[in-house]
Amino acid sequence: MTVAADSLPDDPGMLKAMLIAERAQNDRLRQIIKELQRHRFGRRAETLPEDQMLLGLEEVEQVAASGEAETEAANPAERAARSAKRRINRGSLPAHLPRIETVVDIEDHCCPCCGKPLHRIGEDTGERLDIVPAQFRVLVVRRPKYACRACENVVVQAPAPARLIEGGLPTEATVAQVLVSKYADHLPLYRQAQIYARQGLNLDRSTLADWVGRAAFILRPVQERLLSVLKGSAKLFADETTAPVLDPGRGRTKTGQLWAYARDDRPWGGADPPGVVYVYAPDRKADRPIAHLGGFKGVLQVDGYGGYRVLAERGNIELAFCWSHVRRRFYELAAAGPAPIASEALERIAGLYAVENGIRGRSAEERRAVRQERSRLIIDDLEPWLRTKLALISQKSKLAEAIRYALSRWEGLTRFLNDGRIEIDSNVVERTIRPIALNRKNALFAGSDGGGEHWAVIASLIETCKLIGVEPHAYLTDVITQIVNDHLNSRIDELLPWAYLAEPALRRVA
């Protein structure tokens, strides 16, 4: 910024103050530019996402396999050796898969030496994994009619089986497949319609949308009961993410919100099974979590969003804040260029995470004891260090903002020291947000507020299934079938994902 010479003050002290202020403002603007550049062109995550690493590994493994194939083609001995090694290391195929046996026998059962009959002394068995592409089939239901020869007006016929869509084409399994493809595999309905068309079945996208809407309607009570059960827990995680929704009449989208409420007590060996519920809302006002979590009492693990403070002021909820969000602010400063204070803050926070890595999976009391012994020393030293550094730097800088962010939430950030059930961060619920982000990326937006609500209902059930190891397609097929056949609402707990036994763990096949 250029300042006219005639506008400079005569007082040297005032001139120095102006220069310091200008320098601080310039440093802040440079930092903002660096953050924008990194946000636009660089990695946003503190660590390389696992999916991206796997994509890179896939390419390396493909090249390696191609090279091995070339070597084997030129060297039969090498091919035989690697073939034997594969048989040893590949493992066995899951027992529940159907077996189709083919016998490869010799043509002549006479001894090639003397001509006498050969007798069987054993066999070699080899298994290969085969796949049959998804196929549609037509279920034909015949209902014979019966009449009485003596009674003219008597016609007897079995009632038609109940359907989700009366007079419609799909079975409950077909509807479940559409739901899983859309909300678990992130395939928008128009892409599903294209896939079905390749098999000669022309299903309009609007037809599929009708199936999804009807399924969401009858599944809503299950989602509501799931939320009710989660609110009975002593500790929950909460987070929210944007859900773009088409705004009719304005030719653009508006920004709705999907609020996520999750429970996962596995890190400290809790008995309650994990689960997550999403609730759609048209905005991000503090009134939303207050309405969603009515009746909840306990610890709520959250990020720094101020709306949760209103919830805590009512006295029934204690907030535990997220160290990952604190770390992220210092990481953004350190990643943009030399930043000694931010780098040291990251090292100190890394010490807290090193303690957590060693106690994950241990009991709540054990976790608390280790934290009191090791993590408290780091925390007790970190707070005065942050306050000292804050006094030495410009209060308008991004570094000052990062330090104030941490200090203003210190009580919630240190609550994990005294309670082994509390996690150091809210990454549990952030992981449940990722599938929503993938679906949002592929589908771009929901068609209406109602579509956002459908999204929340079905995603809640599917993601909870994934958390506990229940196969989503089989679960949704069974639940929809039971509801269509008038399952009693008083027994709705039988329809929650937790009531379904997880499939046996499939053996890894190399």
Secondary structure, 3 states (H helix, E strand, C coil): CCCCHHHCCCCHHHHHHHHHHHHHHHHHHHHHHHHHHHHHHCCCCCCCCHHHHHHHHHHHHHHHHHHHHHHHHHCHHHHHHHHHHHHHHCCCCCCCCCCCCCCCCCCCCECCCCCCECCCCCCCCCCCCCCCCCCCCCCCCCCCEEECCCCCCCEEECCCCCCCCCCCCCCHHHHHHHHHHHHCCCCCHHHHHHHHHCCCCCCCHHHHHHHHHHHHHHHHHHHHHHHHHHHCCCEEEEEEEEEEEEECCCCEEEEEEEEEEEECCHHHCCCCCCEEEEEEECCCCCHHHHHHCCCCCEEEEECCCCHHHHHHCCCCEEEEECHHHHHHHHHHHHHHCCCHHHHHHHHHHHHHHHHHHHHCCCCHHHHHHHHHHHHHHHHHHHHHHHHHHHHHCCCCCHHHHHHHHHHCCHHHHCHHHHCCCCCCCCHHHHHHHHHHHHHHHHHCCECCHHHHHHHHHHHHHHHHHHHHCCCHHHHHHHHHHHHHCCCCHHHHHHHCHHHCCCCCCCCCCC
